[in-house]
Amino acid sequence: MTEASKRVPLSTPAASAAAQLGCYSKQVGPCVRACGGLTARYGTNARPVCPACRYEEAAAGAAQQRR
Ligand SMILES: [Zn+2]
């Protein structure tokens, strides 16, 4: 598991989650995939899908391309 694939639990305090996600605490919200992780959900640089889900999708996409 790389740093980028780590899920930030919903129980993480917003300030701590923001530090891990590289955003402001007011931008923190649950991932739209309902994976149980937090993401930079709101604001101008919003990423509705959390880093862990995006990493998994990228890995799945790469696996499909290898066939
Ligand atoms: Zn997610």
N, CA, C, O and the ligand as a Tripos MOL2 file, in Angstrom:
@<TRIPOS>MOLECULE
protein
  269   267    68     0     0
PROTEIN
NO_CHARGES

@<TRIPOS>ATOM
      1 N           0.8490   -1.1980    0.0000 N.3       1 MET1
      2 CA          0.0000    0.0000    0.0000 C.3       1 MET1
      3 C           0.8850    1.2480    0.0000 C.2       1 MET1
      4 O           1.7700    1.3900    0.8440 O.2       1 MET1
      5 N           0.6480    2.1170   -0.9190 N.am      2 THR2
      6 CA          1.3750    3.3820   -0.9240 C.3       2 THR2
      7 C           0.6110    4.4190   -0.1210 C.2       2 THR2
      8 O          -0.5410    4.2120    0.2590 O.2       2 THR2
      9 N           1.2640    5.5210    0.1240 N.am      3 GLU3
     10 CA          0.6250    6.6110    0.8660 C.3       3 GLU3
     11 C          -0.6540    7.0660    0.1650 C.2       3 GLU3
     12 O          -1.6360    7.4000    0.8280 O.2       3 GLU3
     13 N          -0.6510    7.0820   -1.1520 N.am      4 ALA4
     14 CA         -1.7750    7.5980   -1.9220 C.3       4 ALA4
     15 C          -3.0020    6.6980   -1.8170 C.2       4 ALA4
     16 O          -4.1210    7.1530   -2.0550 O.2       4 ALA4
     17 N          -2.8090    5.4260   -1.4650 N.am      5 SER5
     18 CA         -3.9310    4.4990   -1.4540 C.3       5 SER5
     19 C          -4.5780    4.3790   -0.0820 C.2       5 SER5
     20 O          -5.5270    3.6130    0.0880 O.2       5 SER5
     21 N          -4.0800    5.1220    0.8920 N.am      6 LYS6
     22 CA         -4.5710    4.9860    2.2510 C.3       6 LYS6
     23 C          -5.9080    5.6940    2.4260 C.2       6 LYS6
     24 O          -6.0390    6.8680    2.0800 O.2       6 LYS6
     25 N          -6.9050    4.9840    2.9620 N.am      7 ARG7
     26 CA         -8.2280    5.5530    3.1900 C.3       7 ARG7
     27 C          -8.2020    6.3230    4.5110 C.2       7 ARG7
     28 O          -7.6290    5.8560    5.4950 O.2       7 ARG7
     29 N          -8.8230    7.5040    4.5260 N.am      8 VAL8
     30 CA         -8.9170    8.3070    5.7500 C.3       8 VAL8
     31 C         -10.2610    8.0060    6.3960 C.2       8 VAL8
     32 O         -11.2920    8.3950    5.8470 O.2       8 VAL8
     33 N         -10.2930    7.3230    7.5500 N.am      9 PRO9
     34 CA        -11.5660    6.9030    8.1580 C.3       9 PRO9
     35 C         -12.4920    8.0790    8.4640 C.2       9 PRO9
     36 O         -12.0350    9.1870    8.7450 O.2       9 PRO9
     37 N         -13.7990    7.8200    8.4060 N.am     10 LEU10
     38 CA        -14.8030    8.8610    8.6760 C.3      10 LEU10
     39 C         -14.6710    9.4250   10.0790 C.2      10 LEU10
     40 O         -15.0900   10.5520   10.3420 O.2      10 LEU10
     41 N         -14.0880    8.6420   10.9830 N.am     11 SER11
     42 CA        -13.9540    9.0760   12.3750 C.3      11 SER11
     43 C         -12.7850   10.0260   12.5760 C.2      11 SER11
     44 O         -12.6000   10.5570   13.6710 O.2      11 SER11
     45 N         -11.9990   10.2430   11.5360 N.am     12 THR12
     46 CA        -10.8440   11.1360   11.6430 C.3      12 THR12
     47 C         -11.3130   12.5710   11.8460 C.2      12 THR12
     48 O         -12.1960   13.0280   11.1200 O.2      12 THR12
     49 N         -10.7420   13.3040   12.8230 N.am     13 PRO13
     50 CA        -11.1050   14.7170   12.9870 C.3      13 PRO13
     51 C         -10.8250   15.4910   11.6950 C.2      13 PRO13
     52 O          -9.8450   15.2190   11.0010 O.2      13 PRO13
     53 N         -11.6900   16.4550   11.3810 N.am     14 ALA14
     54 CA        -11.5930   17.1790   10.1110 C.3      14 ALA14
     55 C         -10.2140   17.7970    9.9080 C.2      14 ALA14
     56 O          -9.6780   17.7590    8.8010 O.2      14 ALA14
     57 N          -9.6410   18.3610   10.9520 N.am     15 ALA15
     58 CA         -8.3400   19.0160   10.8210 C.3      15 ALA15
     59 C          -7.2640   18.0080   10.4470 C.2      15 ALA15
     60 O          -6.3970   18.2910    9.6200 O.2      15 ALA15
     61 N          -7.3230   16.8340   11.0590 N.am     16 SER16
     62 CA         -6.3490   15.7810   10.7700 C.3      16 SER16
     63 C          -6.5610   15.2280    9.3710 C.2      16 SER16
     64 O          -5.6010   14.9910    8.6380 O.2      16 SER16
     65 N          -7.8220   15.0210    9.0000 N.am     17 ALA17
     66 CA         -8.1390   14.5180    7.6650 C.3      17 ALA17
     67 C          -7.6730   15.5170    6.6070 C.2      17 ALA17
     68 O          -7.1230   15.1290    5.5760 O.2      17 ALA17
     69 N          -7.8980   16.7980    6.8680 N.am     18 ALA18
     70 CA         -7.4930   17.8390    5.9200 C.3      18 ALA18
     71 C          -5.9860   17.8200    5.7110 C.2      18 ALA18
     72 O          -5.5050   17.9870    4.5900 O.2      18 ALA18
     73 N          -5.2440   17.6170    6.7960 N.am     19 ALA19
     74 CA         -3.7860   17.5700    6.6840 C.3      19 ALA19
     75 C          -3.3640   16.3980    5.8120 C.2      19 ALA19
     76 O          -2.4390   16.5200    5.0080 O.2      19 ALA19
     77 N          -4.0400   15.2570    5.9660 N.am     20 GLN20
     78 CA         -3.6900   14.0830    5.1710 C.3      20 GLN20
     79 C          -4.1150   14.2370    3.7110 C.2      20 GLN20
     80 O          -3.4560   13.7220    2.8070 O.2      20 GLN20
     81 N          -5.2130   14.9440    3.4910 N.am     21 LEU21
     82 CA         -5.7510   15.0930    2.1420 C.3      21 LEU21
     83 C          -5.1720   16.3060    1.4220 C.2      21 LEU21
     84 O          -5.3270   16.4480    0.2090 O.2      21 LEU21
     85 N          -4.5060   17.1770    2.1730 N.am     22 GLY22
     86 CA         -3.9270   18.3590    1.5610 C.3      22 GLY22
     87 C          -4.9630   19.3980    1.1940 C.2      22 GLY22
     88 O          -4.8450   20.0580    0.1620 O.2      22 GLY22
     89 N          -5.9940   19.5500    2.0450 N.am     23 CYS23
     90 CA         -7.0280   20.5480    1.7840 C.3      23 CYS23
     91 C          -7.3940   21.2230    3.1010 C.2      23 CYS23
     92 O          -6.7820   20.9470    4.1330 O.2      23 CYS23
     93 N          -8.3810   22.1000    3.0670 N.am     24 TYR24
     94 CA         -8.8600   22.7460    4.2830 C.3      24 TYR24
     95 C          -9.8880   21.8650    4.9780 C.2      24 TYR24
     96 O         -10.5840   21.0810    4.3330 O.2      24 TYR24
     97 N          -9.9780   21.9990    6.3070 N.am     25 SER25
     98 CA        -10.8800   21.1370    7.0740 C.3      25 SER25
     99 C         -12.3360   21.3260    6.6480 C.2      25 SER25
    100 O         -13.1190   20.3780    6.6920 O.2      25 SER25
    101 N         -12.7070   22.5470    6.2340 N.am     26 LYS26
    102 CA        -14.0990   22.7840    5.8010 C.3      26 LYS26
    103 C         -14.4240   22.0890    4.4790 C.2      26 LYS26
    104 O         -15.5930   21.9780    4.1120 O.2      26 LYS26
    105 N         -13.3980   21.6200    3.7600 N.am     27 GLN27
    106 CA        -13.6170   20.9230    2.4910 C.3      27 GLN27
    107 C         -13.8110   19.4250    2.6790 C.2      27 GLN27
    108 O         -14.2050   18.7250    1.7460 O.2      27 GLN27
    109 N         -13.5360   18.9370    3.8770 N.am     28 VAL28
    110 CA        -13.5640   17.4910    4.1150 C.3      28 VAL28
    111 C         -14.9920   16.9640    4.1560 C.2      28 VAL28
    112 O         -15.8580   17.5570    4.7990 O.2      28 VAL28
    113 N         -15.2370   15.8600    3.4750 N.am     29 GLY29
    114 CA        -16.5510   15.2220    3.4850 C.3      29 GLY29
    115 C         -16.3900   13.7770    3.0660 C.2      29 GLY29
    116 O         -15.3210   13.3830    2.6000 O.2      29 GLY29
    117 N         -17.4460   12.9710    3.2250 N.am     30 PRO30
    118 CA        -17.3610   11.5480    2.8760 C.3      30 PRO30
    119 C         -17.2380   11.3390    1.3690 C.2      30 PRO30
    120 O         -17.7850   12.1020    0.5740 O.2      30 PRO30
    121 N         -16.5210   10.3060    1.0020 N.am     31 CYS31
    122 CA        -16.3470    9.9100   -0.3970 C.3      31 CYS31
    123 C         -17.7070    9.5510   -1.0060 C.2      31 CYS31
    124 O         -18.5310    8.9230   -0.3410 O.2      31 CYS31
    125 N         -17.9510    9.9410   -2.2570 N.am     32 VAL32
    126 CA        -19.2370    9.6540   -2.9140 C.3      32 VAL32
    127 C         -19.4520    8.1640   -3.1460 C.2      32 VAL32
    128 O         -20.5790    7.7290   -3.3820 O.2      32 VAL32
    129 N         -18.3800    7.3810   -3.0800 N.am     33 ARG33
    130 CA        -18.5020    5.9340   -3.2530 C.3      33 ARG33
    131 C         -18.9640    5.2380   -1.9780 C.2      33 ARG33
    132 O         -19.1230    4.0170   -1.9570 O.2      33 ARG33
    133 N         -19.1820    6.0170   -0.9080 N.am     34 ALA34
    134 CA        -19.6080    5.4560    0.3840 C.3      34 ALA34
    135 C         -18.6840    4.3290    0.8260 C.2      34 ALA34
    136 O         -19.1380    3.2910    1.3070 O.2      34 ALA34
    137 N         -17.4010    4.5430    0.6600 N.am     35 CYS35
    138 CA        -16.4040    3.5270    0.9770 C.3      35 CYS35
    139 C         -15.9890    3.6050    2.4380 C.2      35 CYS35
    140 O         -15.2270    2.7590    2.9080 O.2      35 CYS35
    141 N         -16.4800    4.6090    3.1660 N.am     36 GLY36
    142 CA        -16.0670    4.7660    4.5590 C.3      36 GLY36
    143 C         -14.8510    5.6490    4.7000 C.2      36 GLY36
    144 O         -14.2320    5.6960    5.7630 O.2      36 GLY36
    145 N         -14.5050    6.3470    3.6410 N.am     37 GLY37
    146 CA        -13.3390    7.2270    3.6800 C.3      37 GLY37
    147 C         -13.7150    8.6830    3.4780 C.2      37 GLY37
    148 O         -14.7840    9.0080    2.9600 O.2      37 GLY37
    149 N         -12.8010    9.5540    3.9040 N.am     38 LEU38
    150 CA        -13.0030   10.9920    3.7240 C.3      38 LEU38
    151 C         -12.2190   11.4640    2.5100 C.2      38 LEU38
    152 O         -11.2230   10.8560    2.1170 O.2      38 LEU38
    153 N         -12.6890   12.5660    1.9200 N.am     39 THR39
    154 CA        -12.0080   13.1620    0.7840 C.3      39 THR39
    155 C         -12.1850   14.6730    0.8290 C.2      39 THR39
    156 O         -12.9510   15.1850    1.6440 O.2      39 THR39
    157 N         -11.4840   15.3860   -0.0400 N.am     40 ALA40
    158 CA        -11.6770   16.8300   -0.1760 C.3      40 ALA40
    159 C         -12.9350   17.0320   -1.0140 C.2      40 ALA40
    160 O         -12.8690   17.2370   -2.2260 O.2      40 ALA40
    161 N         -14.0670   16.9700   -0.3480 N.am     41 ARG41
    162 CA        -15.3650   16.8550   -1.0200 C.3      41 ARG41
    163 C         -15.8530   18.1890   -1.5870 C.2      41 ARG41
    164 O         -16.5120   18.2130   -2.6270 O.2      41 ARG41
    165 N         -15.5380   19.2920   -0.9180 N.am     42 TYR42
    166 CA        -16.1260   20.5830   -1.2850 C.3      42 TYR42
    167 C         -15.0540   21.5930   -1.6910 C.2      42 TYR42
    168 O         -13.8710   21.4070   -1.4050 O.2      42 TYR42
    169 N         -15.4800   22.6530   -2.3560 N.am     43 GLY43
    170 CA        -14.5490   23.7220   -2.6930 C.3      43 GLY43
    171 C         -14.1150   23.6710   -4.1490 C.2      43 GLY43
    172 O         -14.5610   22.8210   -4.9190 O.2      43 GLY43
    173 N         -13.2380   24.5950   -4.5090 N.am     44 THR44
    174 CA        -12.8500   24.7520   -5.9110 C.3      44 THR44
    175 C         -12.0690   23.5510   -6.4300 C.2      44 THR44
    176 O         -12.1970   23.1810   -7.5970 O.2      44 THR44
    177 N         -11.2610   22.9430   -5.5640 N.am     45 ASN45
    178 CA        -10.4720   21.7840   -5.9950 C.3      45 ASN45
    179 C         -11.0630   20.4890   -5.4620 C.2      45 ASN45
    180 O         -10.3320   19.5600   -5.1200 O.2      45 ASN45
    181 N         -12.3960   20.4290   -5.3930 N.am     46 ALA46
    182 CA        -13.0670   19.2800   -4.8110 C.3      46 ALA46
    183 C         -12.7540   17.9930   -5.5620 C.2      46 ALA46
    184 O         -12.6700   17.9650   -6.7900 O.2      46 ALA46
    185 N         -12.5840   16.9270   -4.7820 N.am     47 ARG47
    186 CA        -12.3760   15.6010   -5.3560 C.3      47 ARG47
    187 C         -13.3970   14.6720   -4.7060 C.2      47 ARG47
    188 O         -13.1040   14.0670   -3.6750 O.2      47 ARG47
    189 N         -14.5960   14.5460   -5.2920 N.am     48 PRO48
    190 CA        -15.7020   13.7850   -4.6730 C.3      48 PRO48
    191 C         -15.3440   12.3340   -4.3980 C.2      48 PRO48
    192 O         -15.8910   11.7230   -3.4800 O.2      48 PRO48
    193 N         -14.4430   11.7840   -5.1760 N.am     49 VAL49
    194 CA        -13.9970   10.4090   -4.9510 C.3      49 VAL49
    195 C         -12.6690   10.4610   -4.2050 C.2      49 VAL49
    196 O         -11.7470   11.1690   -4.6100 O.2      49 VAL49
    197 N         -12.5800    9.7020   -3.1080 N.am     50 CYS50
    198 CA        -11.4110    9.7870   -2.2420 C.3      50 CYS50
    199 C         -10.1600    9.2040   -2.9070 C.2      50 CYS50
    200 O         -10.2630    8.4270   -3.8550 O.2      50 CYS50
    201 N          -8.9740    9.5850   -2.4040 N.am     51 PRO51
    202 CA         -7.7230    9.0960   -3.0080 C.3      51 PRO51
    203 C          -7.6450    7.5740   -3.0620 C.2      51 PRO51
    204 O          -7.1140    7.0170   -4.0230 O.2      51 PRO51
    205 N          -8.1670    6.8980   -2.0450 N.am     52 ALA52
    206 CA         -8.0890    5.4350   -2.0180 C.3      52 ALA52
    207 C          -8.9100    4.8250   -3.1510 C.2      52 ALA52
    208 O          -8.4510    3.8980   -3.8180 O.2      52 ALA52
    209 N         -10.1260    5.3410   -3.3740 N.am     53 CYS53
    210 CA        -10.9730    4.8350   -4.4630 C.3      53 CYS53
    211 C         -10.3540    5.1630   -5.8140 C.2      53 CYS53
    212 O         -10.3730    4.3350   -6.7250 O.2      53 CYS53
    213 N          -9.8050    6.3680   -5.9460 N.am     54 ARG54
    214 CA         -9.1880    6.7360   -7.2240 C.3      54 ARG54
    215 C          -7.9830    5.8410   -7.4990 C.2      54 ARG54
    216 O          -7.7330    5.4510   -8.6400 O.2      54 ARG54
    217 N          -7.2470    5.5230   -6.4460 N.am     55 TYR55
    218 CA         -6.0840    4.6470   -6.6040 C.3      55 TYR55
    219 C          -6.5310    3.2600   -7.0430 C.2      55 TYR55
    220 O          -5.9250    2.6570   -7.9290 O.2      55 TYR55
    221 N          -7.5990    2.7520   -6.4160 N.am     56 GLU56
    222 CA         -8.0980    1.4240   -6.7600 C.3      56 GLU56
    223 C          -8.6190    1.3880   -8.1970 C.2      56 GLU56
    224 O          -8.4200    0.4060   -8.9130 O.2      56 GLU56
    225 N          -9.2860    2.4650   -8.6100 N.am     57 GLU57
    226 CA         -9.7850    2.5240   -9.9810 C.3      57 GLU57
    227 C          -8.6380    2.5680  -10.9730 C.2      57 GLU57
    228 O          -8.6890    1.9270  -12.0220 O.2      57 GLU57
    229 N          -7.6110    3.3200  -10.6400 N.am     58 ALA58
    230 CA         -6.4410    3.4010  -11.5150 C.3      58 ALA58
    231 C          -5.7760    2.0390  -11.6190 C.2      58 ALA58
    232 O          -5.3540    1.6310  -12.7010 O.2      58 ALA58
    233 N          -5.6830    1.3360  -10.4990 N.am     59 ALA59
    234 CA         -5.0610    0.0150  -10.4890 C.3      59 ALA59
    235 C          -5.9000   -0.9590  -11.2990 C.2      59 ALA59
    236 O          -5.3560   -1.7820  -12.0360 O.2      59 ALA59
    237 N          -7.2310   -0.8760  -11.1710 N.am     60 ALA60
    238 CA         -8.1220   -1.7540  -11.9290 C.3      60 ALA60
    239 C          -8.0160   -1.4680  -13.4190 C.2      60 ALA60
    240 O          -7.9940   -2.3850  -14.2410 O.2      60 ALA60
    241 N          -7.9500   -0.1730  -13.7590 N.am     61 GLY61
    242 CA         -7.8080    0.2080  -15.1480 C.3      61 GLY61
    243 C          -6.5170   -0.3020  -15.7460 C.2      61 GLY61
    244 O          -6.4960   -0.7800  -16.8800 O.2      61 GLY61
    245 N          -5.4410   -0.2020  -14.9880 N.am     62 ALA62
    246 CA         -4.1320   -0.6740  -15.4540 C.3      62 ALA62
    247 C          -4.1580   -2.1830  -15.6440 C.2      62 ALA62
    248 O          -3.5510   -2.7060  -16.5790 O.2      62 ALA62
    249 N          -4.8690   -2.8920  -14.7480 N.am     63 ALA63
    250 CA         -4.9430   -4.3460  -14.8370 C.3      63 ALA63
    251 C          -5.6910   -4.7600  -16.1020 C.2      63 ALA63
    252 O          -5.3160   -5.7260  -16.7660 O.2      63 ALA63
    253 N          -6.7650   -4.0120  -16.4320 N.am     64 GLN64
    254 CA         -7.5280   -4.3210  -17.6470 C.3      64 GLN64
    255 C          -6.6990   -4.0810  -18.8970 C.2      64 GLN64
    256 O          -6.7830   -4.8340  -19.8680 O.2      64 GLN64
    257 N          -5.9030   -3.0260  -18.8640 N.am     65 GLN65
    258 CA         -5.1020   -2.7070  -20.0480 C.3      65 GLN65
    259 C          -4.0300   -3.7590  -20.3070 C.2      65 GLN65
    260 O          -3.5520   -3.9000  -21.4330 O.2      65 GLN65
    261 N          -3.6530   -4.4990  -19.2640 N.am     66 ARG66
    262 CA         -2.5980   -5.5010  -19.4220 C.3      66 ARG66
    263 C          -3.0760   -6.7540  -20.1440 C.2      66 ARG66
    264 O          -2.2600   -7.5510  -20.6070 O.2      66 ARG66
    265 N          -4.3880   -6.9360  -20.2430 N.am     67 ARG67
    266 CA         -4.8880   -8.1630  -20.8610 C.3      67 ARG67
    267 C          -4.5500   -8.2380  -22.3460 C.2      67 ARG67
    268 O          -4.9020   -9.2120  -23.0110 O.2      67 ARG67
    269 ZN        -13.6750    6.2940   -1.4600 Zn       68 ZN68
@<TRIPOS>BOND
     1     1     2 1
     2     2     3 1
     3     3     4 2
     4     3     5 am
     5     5     6 1
     6     6     7 1
     7     7     8 2
     8     7     9 am
     9     9    10 1
    10    10    11 1
    11    11    12 2
    12    11    13 am
    13    13    14 1
    14    14    15 1
    15    15    16 2
    16    15    17 am
    17    17    18 1
    18    18    19 1
    19    19    20 2
    20    19    21 am
    21    21    22 1
    22    22    23 1
    23    23    24 2
    24    23    25 am
    25    25    26 1
    26    26    27 1
    27    27    28 2
    28    27    29 am
    29    29    30 1
    30    30    31 1
    31    31    32 2
    32    31    33 am
    33    33    34 1
    34    34    35 1
    35    35    36 2
    36    35    37 am
    37    37    38 1
    38    38    39 1
    39    39    40 2
    40    39    41 am
    41    41    42 1
    42    42    43 1
    43    43    44 2
    44    43    45 am
    45    45    46 1
    46    46    47 1
    47    47    48 2
    48    47    49 am
    49    49    50 1
    50    50    51 1
    51    51    52 2
    52    51    53 am
    53    53    54 1
    54    54    55 1
    55    55    56 2
    56    55    57 am
    57    57    58 1
    58    58    59 1
    59    59    60 2
    60    59    61 am
    61    61    62 1
    62    62    63 1
    63    63    64 2
    64    63    65 am
    65    65    66 1
    66    66    67 1
    67    67    68 2
    68    67    69 am
    69    69    70 1
    70    70    71 1
    71    71    72 2
    72    71    73 am
    73    73    74 1
    74    74    75 1
    75    75    76 2
    76    75    77 am
    77    77    78 1
    78    78    79 1
    79    79    80 2
    80    79    81 am
    81    81    82 1
    82    82    83 1
    83    83    84 2
    84    83    85 am
    85    85    86 1
    86    86    87 1
    87    87    88 2
    88    87    89 am
    89    89    90 1
    90    90    91 1
    91    91    92 2
    92    91    93 am
    93    93    94 1
    94    94    95 1
    95    95    96 2
    96    95    97 am
    97    97    98 1
    98    98    99 1
    99    99   100 2
   100    99   101 am
   101   101   102 1
   102   102   103 1
   103   103   104 2
   104   103   105 am
   105   105   106 1
   106   106   107 1
   107   107   108 2
   108   107   109 am
   109   109   110 1
   110   110   111 1
   111   111   112 2
   112   111   113 am
   113   113   114 1
   114   114   115 1
   115   115   116 2
   116   115   117 am
   117   117   118 1
   118   118   119 1
   119   119   120 2
   120   119   121 am
   121   121   122 1
   122   122   123 1
   123   123   124 2
   124   123   125 am
   125   125   126 1
   126   126   127 1
   127   127   128 2
   128   127   129 am
   129   129   130 1
   130   130   131 1
   131   131   132 2
   132   131   133 am
   133   133   134 1
   134   134   135 1
   135   135   136 2
   136   135   137 am
   137   137   138 1
   138   138   139 1
   139   139   140 2
   140   139   141 am
   141   141   142 1
   142   142   143 1
   143   143   144 2
   144   143   145 am
   145   145   146 1
   146   146   147 1
   147   147   148 2
   148   147   149 am
   149   149   150 1
   150   150   151 1
   151   151   152 2
   152   151   153 am
   153   153   154 1
   154   154   155 1
   155   155   156 2
   156   155   157 am
   157   157   158 1
   158   158   159 1
   159   159   160 2
   160   159   161 am
   161   161   162 1
   162   162   163 1
   163   163   164 2
   164   163   165 am
   165   165   166 1
   166   166   167 1
   167   167   168 2
   168   167   169 am
   169   169   170 1
   170   170   171 1
   171   171   172 2
   172   171   173 am
   173   173   174 1
   174   174   175 1
   175   175   176 2
   176   175   177 am
   177   177   178 1
   178   178   179 1
   179   179   180 2
   180   179   181 am
   181   181   182 1
   182   182   183 1
   183   183   184 2
   184   183   185 am
   185   185   186 1
   186   186   187 1
   187   187   188 2
   188   187   189 am
   189   189   190 1
   190   190   191 1
   191   191   192 2
   192   191   193 am
   193   193   194 1
   194   194   195 1
   195   195   196 2
   196   195   197 am
   197   197   198 1
   198   198   199 1
   199   199   200 2
   200   199   201 am
   201   201   202 1
   202   202   203 1
   203   203   204 2
   204   203   205 am
   205   205   206 1
   206   206   207 1
   207   207   208 2
   208   207   209 am
   209   209   210 1
   210   210   211 1
   211   211   212 2
   212   211   213 am
   213   213   214 1
   214   214   215 1
   215   215   216 2
   216   215   217 am
   217   217   218 1
   218   218   219 1
   219   219   220 2
   220   219   221 am
   221   221   222 1
   222   222   223 1
   223   223   224 2
   224   223   225 am
   225   225   226 1
   226   226   227 1
   227   227   228 2
   228   227   229 am
   229   229   230 1
   230   230   231 1
   231   231   232 2
   232   231   233 am
   233   233   234 1
   234   234   235 1
   235   235   236 2
   236   235   237 am
   237   237   238 1
   238   238   239 1
   239   239   240 2
   240   239   241 am
   241   241   242 1
   242   242   243 1
   243   243   244 2
   244   243   245 am
   245   245   246 1
   246   246   247 1
   247   247   248 2
   248   247   249 am
   249   249   250 1
   250   250   251 1
   251   251   252 2
   252   251   253 am
   253   253   254 1
   254   254   255 1
   255   255   256 2
   256   255   257 am
   257   257   258 1
   258   258   259 1
   259   259   260 2
   260   259   261 am
   261   261   262 1
   262   262   263 1
   263   263   264 2
   264   263   265 am
   265   265   266 1
   266   266   267 1
   267   267   268 2
@<TRIPOS>SUBSTRUCTURE
     1 MET1         2 RESIDUE 1 A MET
     2 THR2         6 RESIDUE 1 A THR
     3 GLU3        10 RESIDUE 1 A GLU
     4 ALA4        14 RESIDUE 1 A ALA
     5 SER5        18 RESIDUE 1 A SER
     6 LYS6        22 RESIDUE 1 A LYS
     7 ARG7        26 RESIDUE 1 A ARG
     8 VAL8        30 RESIDUE 1 A VAL
     9 PRO9        34 RESIDUE 1 A PRO
    10 LEU10       38 RESIDUE 1 A LEU
    11 SER11       42 RESIDUE 1 A SER
    12 THR12       46 RESIDUE 1 A THR
    13 PRO13       50 RESIDUE 1 A PRO
    14 ALA14       54 RESIDUE 1 A ALA
    15 ALA15       58 RESIDUE 1 A ALA
    16 SER16       62 RESIDUE 1 A SER
    17 ALA17       66 RESIDUE 1 A ALA
    18 ALA18       70 RESIDUE 1 A ALA
    19 ALA19       74 RESIDUE 1 A ALA
    20 GLN20       78 RESIDUE 1 A GLN
    21 LEU21       82 RESIDUE 1 A LEU
    22 GLY22       86 RESIDUE 1 A GLY
    23 CYS23       90 RESIDUE 1 A CYS
    24 TYR24       94 RESIDUE 1 A TYR
    25 SER25       98 RESIDUE 1 A SER
    26 LYS26      102 RESIDUE 1 A LYS
    27 GLN27      106 RESIDUE 1 A GLN
    28 VAL28      110 RESIDUE 1 A VAL
    29 GLY29      114 RESIDUE 1 A GLY
    30 PRO30      118 RESIDUE 1 A PRO
    31 CYS31      122 RESIDUE 1 A CYS
    32 VAL32      126 RESIDUE 1 A VAL
    33 ARG33      130 RESIDUE 1 A ARG
    34 ALA34      134 RESIDUE 1 A ALA
    35 CYS35      138 RESIDUE 1 A CYS
    36 GLY36      142 RESIDUE 1 A GLY
    37 GLY37      146 RESIDUE 1 A GLY
    38 LEU38      150 RESIDUE 1 A LEU
    39 THR39      154 RESIDUE 1 A THR
    40 ALA40      158 RESIDUE 1 A ALA
    41 ARG41      162 RESIDUE 1 A ARG
    42 TYR42      166 RESIDUE 1 A TYR
    43 GLY43      170 RESIDUE 1 A GLY
    44 THR44      174 RESIDUE 1 A THR
    45 ASN45      178 RESIDUE 1 A ASN
    46 ALA46      182 RESIDUE 1 A ALA
    47 ARG47      186 RESIDUE 1 A ARG
    48 PRO48      190 RESIDUE 1 A PRO
    49 VAL49      194 RESIDUE 1 A VAL
    50 CYS50      198 RESIDUE 1 A CYS
    51 PRO51      202 RESIDUE 1 A PRO
    52 ALA52      206 RESIDUE 1 A ALA
    53 CYS53      210 RESIDUE 1 A CYS
    54 ARG54      214 RESIDUE 1 A ARG
    55 TYR55      218 RESIDUE 1 A TYR
    56 GLU56      222 RESIDUE 1 A GLU
    57 GLU57      226 RESIDUE 1 A GLU
    58 ALA58      230 RESIDUE 1 A ALA
    59 ALA59      234 RESIDUE 1 A ALA
    60 ALA60      238 RESIDUE 1 A ALA
    61 GLY61      242 RESIDUE 1 A GLY
    62 ALA62      246 RESIDUE 1 A ALA
    63 ALA63      250 RESIDUE 1 A ALA
    64 GLN64      254 RESIDUE 1 A GLN
    65 GLN65      258 RESIDUE 1 A GLN
    66 ARG66      262 RESIDUE 1 A ARG
    67 ARG67      266 RESIDUE 1 A ARG
    68 ZN68       269 GROUP 0 **** ****
